[in-house]
C-alpha cells in the first residue's frame, strides 16, 4: 500500500494510511497534572474519493472516476472533511 505524507494547514504533518490519516504533529493534553500525548488518527469517510484525490489509484481507475465523477460523491466527502477540521480546531 502506498503512503503519502502532506503538510495540512489544520492538522500539520499527516500521513495517509489505508483508511485513515495519521497525525505526526501530536497534541499534548494535561490530565491529572500529567502530560499525555495521544495517538491521533483522522478517519476517512470516503476512501475511494481520498485515493482518487491524492492520485493513489491505478491509471484505469483514475480515468473511470474522471469519466464518472458522480460516483466519488466528492461534495459529500468534502463537506465531511471540513466538518472534521472544524471539530479538530475546537
C-alpha positions in Angstrom: 0.0 0.0 0.0 1.3 3.4 -0.9 1.7 6.0 1.8 1.8 9.8 1.3 2.8 12.5 3.7 1.5 16.0 3.5 1.6 19.2 5.5 -2.1 20.2 6.2 -3.0 23.7 7.2 -5.1 22.4 10.1 -3.6 19.1 11.2 0.1 19.8 10.5 2.1 16.9 9.1 -0.1 13.9 8.3 0.5 10.6 6.6 -2.2 8.8 4.6 -2.7 5.2 5.6 -5.3 2.8 4.0 -8.4 4.0 5.8 -7.2 7.0 7.9 -4.8 9.9 8.2 -2.1 9.6 10.9 -1.1 12.9 12.6 2.6 13.2 13.1 2.3 16.5 15.0 0.6 15.3 18.1 -1.4 17.4 20.6 -0.4 17.4 24.2 -3.1 17.3 26.9 -2.6 17.8 30.6 -4.7 15.3 32.6 -4.2 15.0 36.4 -1.0 17.0 36.2 0.4 14.5 33.7 1.2 15.4 30.1 -0.5 12.9 27.7 0.3 12.7 24.0 -2.4 10.5 22.5 -2.0 8.9 19.1 -4.2 10.9 16.7 -5.9 9.4 13.6 -8.4 11.0 11.3 -11.0 8.6 10.0 -11.9 8.7 6.3 -15.5 9.0 5.3 -14.8 8.0 1.6 -11.5 6.2 1.0 -12.3 5.9 -2.7 -12.5 9.7 -3.0 -9.4 10.2 -1.0 -7.4 7.7 -3.1 -8.6 9.5 -6.2 -7.9 12.9 -4.8 -4.3 12.2 -3.9 -3.6 10.0 -7.0 -3.2 6.6 -5.5 -5.5 4.7 -7.9 -4.3 2.9 -11.0 -4.4 4.8 -14.2 -7.6 2.8 -15.4 -9.5 3.6 -12.2 -8.4 7.3 -12.3 -9.8 7.5 -15.9 -13.0 5.7 -14.8 -13.7 8.2 -12.0 -12.8 11.2 -14.2 -15.4 10.0 -16.6 -17.9 9.2 -13.8 -17.3 11.9 -11.1 -20.7 11.4 -9.5 -19.6 8.0 -8.2 -17.0 9.7 -6.0 -19.6 11.8 -4.1 -17.0 14.5 -3.8 -19.3 17.2 -2.4 -20.4 15.0 0.5 -16.8 13.9 1.2 -15.5 17.5 1.2 -18.4 18.6 3.5 -17.5 15.9 6.0 -13.7 16.6 5.7 -14.5 20.3 6.5 -16.7 19.4 9.5 -13.9 17.1 10.8 -11.4 20.0 10.5 -13.8 22.4 12.4 -14.2 19.8 15.2 -10.4 19.4 15.4 -9.9 23.1 15.7 -12.3 23.3 18.6 
